């Protein structure tokens, strides 16, 4: 008993010492997507103030491929010393495990969640020529005839938000995947598809200039970017809350004291005007929660999306 207690205390002391010394070299944030998207920019915005707080360079490295699985696997296999981190995206971390037949990592076992950087608001928009002005209009008409809706791709959060809307309302919605949210919103703006469910950052200028009509946001509160667009809950869908989150993960077995220190520094960076202003342009609401809180959300989201994926029979080869 005494030996076990001594060993436990030794681990705590070693973890604390590791946190005091960390970081001893540049910190890499692996983004498992190509440059330029909301997820990539969310990492780049926070990297600069984080580097200033750590006193070490913070490098953002893109490793795209396989819907985020390649870069994510690389971090799962990295040395757990706090110098290689993952920009985790809900699509990769809690949806991919259900839509892919095989996946090269285990979200709960291979990573130590550090903090959720923020929630990216989604928005359902329609081409003005369709004649829809609200979500109840769409639900009523879509029970009589099908409506196509475009998203950034199969198996992403926007796609599953649409599937959840179908399951909750009985609306006849047909998913049309595009290669990125930008292409989907362009198609809707040109009238080639009646509906699209993109990130707020992608759609807000289209709505402000009346090229598209904002029908609703599927989050718990209205977006400050487009405060006149009501939530799905206001339209009668109680508890409908779907946002696309981004967060930082470390490899499993990273010393807890290092994870805690990183969380504190990231949370402080998220409160700076520099980050908050730039996140606002990306449609991201900063969070900065604790590792335990973030872990609990990841676990809950894994269970939540498993049910939606199974009911919709969504698969990615």
C-alpha positions as CSV (number, residue, x, y, z in Angstrom):
1,X,0.0,0.0,0.0
2,X,2.8,2.4,0.9
3,X,4.7,1.5,-2.2
4,X,1.6,2.2,-4.4
5,X,1.0,5.5,-2.7
6,X,4.6,6.5,-3.1
7,X,4.5,5.6,-6.8
8,X,1.3,7.7,-7.2
9,X,2.9,10.7,-5.5
10,X,6.0,10.3,-7.6
11,X,3.9,10.4,-10.8
12,X,2.2,13.6,-9.6
13,X,5.6,15.2,-8.9
14,X,7.0,14.1,-12.2
15,X,3.9,15.4,-14.0
16,X,4.3,18.8,-12.2
17,X,8.0,19.0,-13.1
18,X,7.1,18.2,-16.8
19,X,4.6,21.0,-16.8
20,X,7.2,23.5,-15.4
21,X,9.7,22.6,-18.1
22,X,7.2,22.4,-21.0
23,X,7.4,23.5,-23.7
24,X,11.1,22.9,-24.4
25,X,10.8,23.3,-28.2
26,X,8.3,24.5,-30.8
27,X,4.8,23.2,-30.4
28,X,3.0,21.8,-33.5
29,X,-0.7,21.9,-34.0
30,X,-1.7,19.4,-36.7
31,X,-4.7,20.5,-38.7
32,X,-6.0,17.4,-40.6
33,X,-7.5,19.6,-43.4
34,X,-6.2,21.8,-46.2
35,X,-5.4,25.5,-45.4
36,X,-8.1,28.2,-45.5
37,X,-11.1,26.6,-44.0
38,X,-12.8,27.5,-40.7
39,X,-11.1,24.7,-38.8
40,X,-7.6,25.7,-40.2
41,X,-8.1,29.4,-39.4
42,X,-9.3,28.7,-35.9
43,X,-5.9,27.1,-35.2
44,X,-3.9,29.8,-36.9
45,X,-5.7,32.6,-35.0
46,X,-5.0,31.1,-31.6
47,X,-1.4,30.1,-32.4
48,X,0.0,33.6,-32.2
49,X,-1.2,34.6,-28.8
50,X,-0.5,31.0,-27.5
51,X,3.1,31.3,-28.6
52,X,3.5,34.6,-26.8
53,X,2.2,33.1,-23.6
54,X,4.3,29.9,-23.9
55,X,7.5,31.6,-24.9
56,X,7.9,29.1,-27.8
57,X,7.0,29.1,-31.4
58,X,3.6,27.5,-32.2
59,X,3.5,26.0,-35.7
60,X,0.3,25.1,-37.6
61,X,0.9,22.1,-39.9
62,X,-1.7,20.9,-42.4
63,X,-2.0,17.1,-43.0
64,X,-5.2,16.6,-45.0
65,X,-6.6,13.4,-46.3
66,X,-9.3,10.8,-45.7
67,X,-11.8,13.3,-44.2
68,X,-9.3,14.3,-41.5
69,X,-8.4,10.8,-40.5
70,X,-4.8,10.9,-41.7
71,X,-3.7,13.9,-39.7
72,X,-5.7,12.8,-36.7
73,X,-4.0,9.4,-36.7
74,X,-0.6,11.1,-36.8
75,X,-1.3,12.9,-33.5
76,X,-2.7,9.7,-31.9
77,X,0.7,8.1,-32.6
78,X,2.9,11.1,-31.7
79,X,5.1,11.3,-28.6
80,X,2.8,12.3,-25.6
81,X,5.0,15.2,-24.5
82,X,2.7,18.1,-25.3
83,X,4.7,19.3,-28.3
84,X,2.4,17.7,-30.9
85,X,-1.2,18.7,-30.7
86,X,-4.4,18.1,-32.8
87,X,-6.9,20.6,-34.0
88,X,-9.9,18.4,-33.5
89,X,-13.1,18.9,-35.4
90,X,-16.4,17.3,-34.4
91,X,-16.8,15.8,-37.9
92,X,-13.5,13.9,-37.5
93,X,-13.7,13.1,-33.8
94,X,-17.3,12.1,-33.2
95,X,-18.9,11.5,-36.6
96,X,-16.2,9.7,-38.6
97,X,-16.0,6.8,-36.2
98,X,-19.6,6.0,-37.1
99,X,-19.7,6.7,-40.9
100,X,-16.4,4.9,-41.8
101,X,-16.2,1.1,-41.8
102,X,-12.7,1.3,-40.3
103,X,-11.0,4.2,-38.7
104,X,-7.3,4.3,-37.5
105,X,-7.9,5.8,-34.1
106,X,-10.1,5.6,-31.0
107,X,-11.4,9.1,-30.1
108,X,-11.8,8.3,-26.4
109,X,-8.7,6.1,-25.9
110,X,-6.0,7.7,-28.1
111,X,-6.4,11.3,-27.1
112,X,-6.4,13.6,-24.1
113,X,-8.9,16.4,-24.7
114,X,-7.4,19.8,-23.7
115,X,-10.1,22.4,-24.4
116,X,-12.9,23.3,-26.9
117,X,-11.7,26.4,-28.7
118,X,-15.2,27.3,-29.8
119,X,-18.5,26.5,-31.5
120,X,-19.1,27.3,-35.2
121,X,-22.7,28.2,-35.8
122,X,-24.4,26.6,-38.8
123,X,-27.3,28.2,-40.7
124,X,-30.0,26.9,-43.1
125,X,-30.5,29.2,-46.0
126,X,-32.7,29.2,-49.1
127,X,-32.5,30.8,-52.5
128,X,-35.0,33.7,-52.7
129,X,-36.7,32.2,-55.7
130,X,-37.8,29.2,-53.8
131,X,-40.3,31.4,-51.8
132,X,-39.4,30.1,-48.4
133,X,-39.2,32.7,-45.6
134,X,-39.0,30.5,-42.4
135,X,-38.2,27.1,-41.1
136,X,-41.9,26.3,-40.5
137,X,-42.6,27.2,-44.2
138,X,-39.9,24.7,-45.3
139,X,-41.2,21.9,-42.9
140,X,-44.8,22.3,-44.2
141,X,-43.9,22.4,-47.8
142,X,-41.3,19.6,-47.5
143,X,-43.9,17.2,-46.2
144,X,-45.7,17.5,-49.6
145,X,-42.7,17.6,-51.9
146,X,-38.9,16.9,-51.5
147,X,-36.3,19.7,-51.2
148,X,-32.6,19.2,-52.0
149,X,-30.1,20.7,-49.5
150,X,-26.4,21.1,-50.1
151,X,-23.6,20.7,-47.6
152,X,-19.8,20.6,-47.5
153,X,-19.8,16.8,-47.9
154,X,-21.2,13.4,-46.8
155,X,-20.9,12.6,-43.1
156,X,-20.1,16.1,-41.9
157,X,-21.9,18.0,-39.2
158,X,-24.1,20.0,-41.6
159,X,-25.2,16.8,-43.4
160,X,-26.1,15.2,-40.1
161,X,-27.9,18.3,-38.9
162,X,-30.1,18.0,-42.0
163,X,-30.7,14.3,-41.3
164,X,-31.7,15.1,-37.7
165,X,-34.1,17.8,-39.1
166,X,-35.6,15.1,-41.3
167,X,-35.9,12.7,-38.4
168,X,-37.5,15.3,-36.1
169,X,-40.0,16.7,-38.5
170,X,-40.7,14.2,-41.3
171,X,-39.6,16.8,-43.9
172,X,-38.6,15.3,-47.2
173,X,-35.0,16.6,-47.6
174,X,-32.6,15.1,-50.0
175,X,-28.9,15.6,-49.3
176,X,-26.5,16.8,-52.1
177,X,-22.8,16.7,-51.0
178,X,-20.4,19.3,-52.5
179,X,-16.6,19.4,-52.2
180,X,-16.6,22.1,-49.6
181,X,-19.0,24.5,-48.1
182,X,-17.9,27.3,-50.5
183,X,-19.0,25.3,-53.5
184,X,-22.3,24.5,-51.8
185,X,-23.1,28.1,-51.0
186,X,-22.1,29.3,-54.5
187,X,-24.5,26.7,-56.0
188,X,-27.3,28.0,-53.8
189,X,-26.6,31.6,-54.6
190,X,-26.8,30.8,-58.3
191,X,-30.1,29.0,-57.8
192,X,-28.8,25.6,-58.7
193,X,-30.0,24.1,-55.4
194,X,-32.8,25.4,-53.3
195,X,-31.3,25.0,-49.8
196,X,-27.8,24.8,-48.3
197,X,-26.7,24.2,-44.7
198,X,-23.2,25.8,-44.3
199,X,-21.2,27.4,-41.6
200,X,-22.2,30.9,-40.6
201,X,-18.9,32.3,-41.8
202,X,-19.6,31.0,-45.3
203,X,-23.2,32.3,-45.6
204,X,-23.4,35.5,-43.7
205,X,-22.6,37.9,-46.5
206,X,-25.1,36.1,-48.8
207,X,-27.8,36.7,-46.3
208,X,-26.8,40.3,-45.5
209,X,-27.0,41.1,-49.2
210,X,-30.3,39.3,-49.7
211,X,-28.8,36.8,-52.1
212,X,-30.0,34.0,-49.8
213,X,-32.7,33.9,-47.1
214,X,-31.8,32.8,-43.6
215,X,-34.4,30.2,-42.4
216,X,-32.9,29.3,-39.1
217,X,-29.8,28.4,-37.0
218,X,-29.7,25.0,-35.4
219,X,-28.0,26.2,-32.3
220,X,-29.2,27.0,-28.8
221,X,-29.1,30.8,-29.3
222,X,-29.1,33.2,-32.2
223,X,-25.9,34.2,-33.9
224,X,-24.5,37.6,-33.2
225,X,-23.5,37.7,-36.9
226,X,-27.1,37.5,-38.0
227,X,-29.2,38.2,-35.0
228,X,-32.5,38.5,-37.0
229,X,-32.4,34.8,-38.0
230,X,-34.3,32.7,-35.4
231,X,-33.1,29.4,-34.0
232,X,-34.7,26.0,-34.8
233,X,-35.9,25.9,-31.2
234,X,-37.8,29.2,-31.7
235,X,-39.4,27.5,-34.7
236,X,-40.8,24.8,-32.4
237,X,-38.0,22.2,-32.4
238,X,-37.3,22.0,-28.7
239,X,-33.7,20.9,-27.8
240,X,-32.4,21.1,-31.4
241,X,-28.9,22.3,-30.8
242,X,-26.2,21.4,-33.4
243,X,-23.0,23.4,-33.7
244,X,-19.8,22.4,-35.3
245,X,-17.0,22.6,-32.7
246,X,-13.2,22.8,-32.9
247,X,-10.9,22.0,-30.1
248,X,-7.3,21.0,-29.1
249,X,-6.4,17.4,-28.3
250,X,-3.1,16.0,-27.1
251,X,-2.0,12.3,-27.5
252,X,-3.2,10.0,-24.8
253,X,-0.8,9.7,-21.8
254,X,0.4,13.3,-22.1
255,X,1.2,14.3,-18.5
256,X,-2.0,15.8,-16.9
257,X,-0.1,18.8,-15.6
258,X,1.0,19.6,-19.1
259,X,-2.6,19.3,-20.4
260,X,-3.8,21.5,-17.5
261,X,-1.2,24.2,-18.2
262,X,-2.0,24.1,-21.9
263,X,-5.7,24.5,-21.2
264,X,-5.1,27.5,-19.0
265,X,-2.9,29.2,-21.6
266,X,-5.4,28.5,-24.4
267,X,-8.4,29.7,-22.3
268,X,-6.5,33.0,-21.6
269,X,-5.6,33.4,-25.3
270,X,-9.3,32.9,-26.2
271,X,-10.2,35.9,-24.0
272,X,-8.0,38.3,-25.9
273,X,-9.6,40.9,-28.2
274,X,-7.3,39.7,-31.0
275,X,-8.8,36.1,-30.9
276,X,-12.4,37.1,-30.2
277,X,-12.5,39.6,-33.1
278,X,-11.1,37.1,-35.5
279,X,-13.2,34.3,-34.3
280,X,-16.3,36.5,-34.8
281,X,-15.5,36.8,-38.5
282,X,-15.3,33.0,-38.6
283,X,-18.6,32.6,-36.9
284,X,-17.0,30.9,-33.9
285,X,-18.1,31.5,-30.3
286,X,-15.0,31.0,-28.1
287,X,-15.3,28.5,-25.2
288,X,-12.1,27.4,-23.4
289,X,-13.6,24.8,-21.1
290,X,-11.8,22.3,-18.9
291,X,-10.3,19.0,-20.1
292,X,-13.0,17.1,-18.1
293,X,-15.8,19.2,-19.5
294,X,-14.5,18.8,-23.1
295,X,-14.1,15.0,-22.6
296,X,-17.7,14.7,-21.4
297,X,-19.0,16.6,-24.5
298,X,-16.9,14.4,-26.8
299,X,-18.3,11.3,-25.2
300,X,-21.9,12.5,-25.3
301,X,-21.5,13.6,-29.0
302,X,-20.2,10.2,-29.9
303,X,-23.3,8.6,-28.6
304,X,-25.6,11.2,-30.0
305,X,-24.4,11.0,-33.6
306,X,-24.2,7.2,-33.6
307,X,-28.0,7.2,-33.3
308,X,-28.5,9.7,-36.1
309,X,-26.0,8.0,-38.4
310,X,-27.6,4.6,-37.9
311,X,-31.1,6.0,-38.5
312,X,-30.0,7.8,-41.7
313,X,-27.8,4.9,-42.8
314,X,-24.9,7.3,-43.6
315,X,-21.8,5.6,-44.8
316,X,-18.5,6.8,-46.3
317,X,-16.3,4.3,-48.2
